Amino acid sequence: MATIAAKIQTLISEQIISGQFKPGTRLDERELAQQFNVSRTPVREALRQLAARGLTQLLPMRGVVVMEISVKDLTEILHANCELEAMCARLAAESMTTMEKTELKYIHDRTNEFVAEGNLEKYLDANRELHRLVLEGAHNSVITKMVGDIRDRLSPYRQFHPAETDRLVTSHDAHKEIVDAIIQGDGEAAYLAMRAHNAHLGNAALRSLRKAKEAEGAAEEAAAEQDAKPARKRAAAVKLTKVPAKAATSAAPRARKKA
């Protein structure tokens, strides 16, 4: 049972990280059980594990939903990721073996063709592999797990990164500084390069997330205003159909006098 739950957790994580399940999406146990062709028990366990990792949460009247993070919380998470992954880069520069450094350089060199082609999908795959190698190269399982969990929590929000025309080039150049520093065994340079790289991405994500939330708030206000219009029209119509009391009393004597 644990193995089935673990597999389902991985599959749901991938759908969250890829953006298929966006923040705020409700995860229905029955639908997921049908999707994976299993009972609801392993699905329930998988959702519990995802909640423990900070990818989902249980909300009253809604059930389990993909975690939504406020701008304040996202700022703090990005800051933690910035410092911890920079620390991993420093440790990697000091403890990576020659074979590990060779693999790191190979992965980075592979991205040259992806940048030239403008192939974002392949570049992002290589990007994940490069960061994984840096984390593993730190040879500190505690920090590696912490950074891995944080990166998982941040993954659904990568959609907020701006579609810069030179995004791949900028990222590739930043990676080159990190990789060169690690290969040369310069821990301080690797730390600063990784921190600067993550700070740039984090600030871009925050700016875009703020704009997205502002646009969402404006849309909600516009929808509320639109919903209120029929009610105001009905109230105005009812008011017009009512005869003022003063007019009714003044009309009565005139009617009797004429008779």
Phi, psi and omega in degrees: 000318181298323181294318179297315179299320180295319179295318180294321177301317179297317181295317179292320177303316180298322180290327176289312183295325180284347181094000179295320171258104184278160178307132181095349180291133178280134179254104183274125182302314184296316180295320180292321178298320177292320180299318183265359178058049178223175175284173183282343183298308178294330177295317179299319179294320179297318179294325177296318179293322178295324178295321179296331179274355179085016180267338179226167176211158179259120181246140178302138177070355181240331183089211182275127178229158175295133186302132171256136182245133177289165179300320180296312180297319181296323178300315181292321179294317179297321179295317179297317179297320180302311184285317184291319180289329175296322177296321177298320179297321177297313180296322179297319179297329184269340187231356179295140176282168179299319179295321179294319178294323178296319177295319178299315179294322180298314180298318180294319179297325178300328184288346178304313182291327179291323177293316180299323181277344186070029183273093184294319183299311180292325179295318181294324176298314179294325179298315178298320180294320180297314179294324177298317180296323178295316180297314180293328181291344178290339180054042176221099188296329182293308180293321180301317179294319179299313181293320179299317179295320180295318180295325176297318180294327182280338187306316181297341183264003177292341178296342182276356177295137182293148180276069180291141181294331182253025185302313182294318181296315180299314180296318182297317179296320179295320178297324180298318178298318180295310182297316180300317181294319179294314181298324180280355179075021181267092184298318182294317179295321179295319179299310183294321181293317180293320180295318179295320180298311181291327178295320179298312180295320181296316180295321178296319180295319180295317179300315182291324179294319177299315179297320180296318180291324176296318179295321179296318178295319178296321180294321179294320178296318180296320179294320179295320178296319179294321180292331183282338184300312179301322180295319179293322179295319179295319180296320179293321180295319178296321181296321181291329182282344180278134178273127180301138183300320182296318180294323182293318182289325180285334181283333184295313179298320181298321180294322181288323181294319180295323180293000000 
